[in-house]
Amino acid sequence: MSEENKINEENGEVVELQEQEEIKTENEGIKISNDVVAVIAGVAVSEVPGVAGMAGGFAGGITEVLSGKKNLAKGIKVEATETDAKIDVNIIVEYGSRIPDVAFEIQNRVKKAVESMTGLKVQEVNVHVQGVNTDIVKEEKTENEEENRVEGQE
């Protein structure tokens, strides 16, 4: 008999002992860049209704203008370790949107997207509202004024 087998003394049966296997994490040996996590979170945030845009710094805005490319990681800060991540999202909401609902939806979508794509455990998703986009209100006033002028001329 080998060392892997053990005889049960009561029954005289041979019972095989299974070797313990090491539990390996899903992304062992793979380091995912914080920028990658930020882009994933940025795409998830951009799909949430009520988000007018991301609030980034001055340097991010200049880079976006000069390169002509949309920076999907704009306004997102990621602190990731090998197993988990903490994400801060800076947004501008659309006027008339209910901010707690928008923030809750952002937290859910970002957590789901990052965890499913990277295997990292998302510990926190902090939503910081940096402003409210009131361009919609200005557009509505302009349209109403134009309609009033047209009706007054007839």
N, C-alpha and C positions, 0 to 999 in steps of 0.2 A: 504494500500500500504506500502511496505517496503522502507527503506532508499535507497536501490539499484535502485529503479525505480524513474523516474522523469516524470512528466506529462508535455507534450508540451502544453502550454496554448493556442496556436493558433488553433491547430487541436483537442486537447483533447486526443491525443494518449499517450499511456504509452511507454516510451523508457527506455530500460534497460541500466544502466551504467555498463561498464565492470571494474572490479577491475584491477588495474595495477599490473602486475606480476613483480617480481624482475628478472632482466636479470642475468643469472648465466653464468660464464665463463666455458669453456669446461673442464678445469681441476681444478675446485675449490676444495681447500683442499688437492690437491695432489702436493707434492714437488718432482720435478724430479732432481736427482743428476746431478751435472756437469759432473761426470764421465760417466753417461749414455749418455748424449748429446755428449760427446767427442767420445765415441765408435760409435755412429750413424754417426757422421761426419767422423770418420776414415774409416768406411766401404764405405761411399760415395766417399771419396777421393781415396781410393784404386782401385776403378772401373774406374777412369779417365785415358784415354790413355795419355802417356807422363810422368806419375809420376813414377819415379824409386823407390821411397821410402819416408818414413817420417823421418824428422830430429828431433830426440829426444835428450835429454841430456845424459850425461855419465851414470847417475844412471839408467835411463830407459833401456839403452843397457845392463847393468850388470844384471838387473832384468830379462830381456828377455832371456839372456844366461842361468842364473841359473834355472829359472823356466821351460824353454823349451817351453813356450807359447808365441805366437805372441801377442804383446801389441797393440791392435787396437786403443787405445787412444794416442799412442806415437806421439809426435810432435803437439798435439792439446791442446790449452788452451781455456777454456770456462768460460765466466762470465755470469751467468744466474740469472735473477730475477724471480718472480712468473709469469710474462707475456711475457718477452722477453729475448733474448740471443745475446751475442757478441762472435764471435768465431775467434780465430787466428789459422792458419794452417801453419806449417813449413814443407816444402817439399824439395825433391831433384828431379830435372827433368832429364829425359833421354836426352842424347846428340842428337841434331838434332830436338828436339821438339820446337815448337814456344811457348815461355813462356807466352805471353799475352793470347793466345788461351787456354792453359792449365789452367791458373789462372781463366779465365772467366768460363770455364767449371766446375772447382772446386767450385766456388762461387754459380753457379746455382744448382749443384747437392746437395751440403751441405744444402743450404737454403731449397730446396724442401724436402729433406729427414727429416731434423730436424723439420720443420713446420708440415709436414704430420704425423710424428710419435709422436710428443710431444705436439702439439698445441701451442708451444711457437712461438712468432713472432721474426724472426731473423732480428736484426737491422744491423749487420755487419758481413761479412766474409772477414777477412784480410788474404791474402796469402803471405807468406814470403818464397822466394826461397833461400834456404841455400846452395845449391850446384848443380853441374851438374855431372851426372853419366857418366864417359867416358869409362867404362869397355867395352861398345859396340864397341867403336872405336878400343880398344886394341884387342878385339876378331876378328874383321874384318881384322886387319893387320896380325894377326897370321894365319888366314885362307888363306889370300892371299899369305903369305910367304910359307906356306905348299904347296899350289897349284903350286907356281913357282918352288919349289924344285922337286915336282913330275914330272912336265913338263920337267925340265932340265935333269932329270935322264933318260928319255925315249929316 
